[in-house]
Amino acid sequence: MTSLIEPGMRVRLPAQPDWGIGQVQSVIGDRVTVNFENAGKVLINAARVFLEIIEDEA
């Protein structure tokens, strides 16, 4: 999954919808740092947690 995620992408954590939309800050192996609107910066283990990629609207 982390091979699809790159810094700058916008993502959502379905398990925590109240966190809002986040922007990926860094990806190191399975560790993804995301800055969420309502939760701040969170380190996520993408091997264990699903991040939904938000496609940019054209």
Secondary structure, 3 states (H helix, E strand, C coil): CHHHCCCCCEEECCCCHHHCEEEEEEEECCEEEEEECCCEEEEEECCCCCCEEECCCC
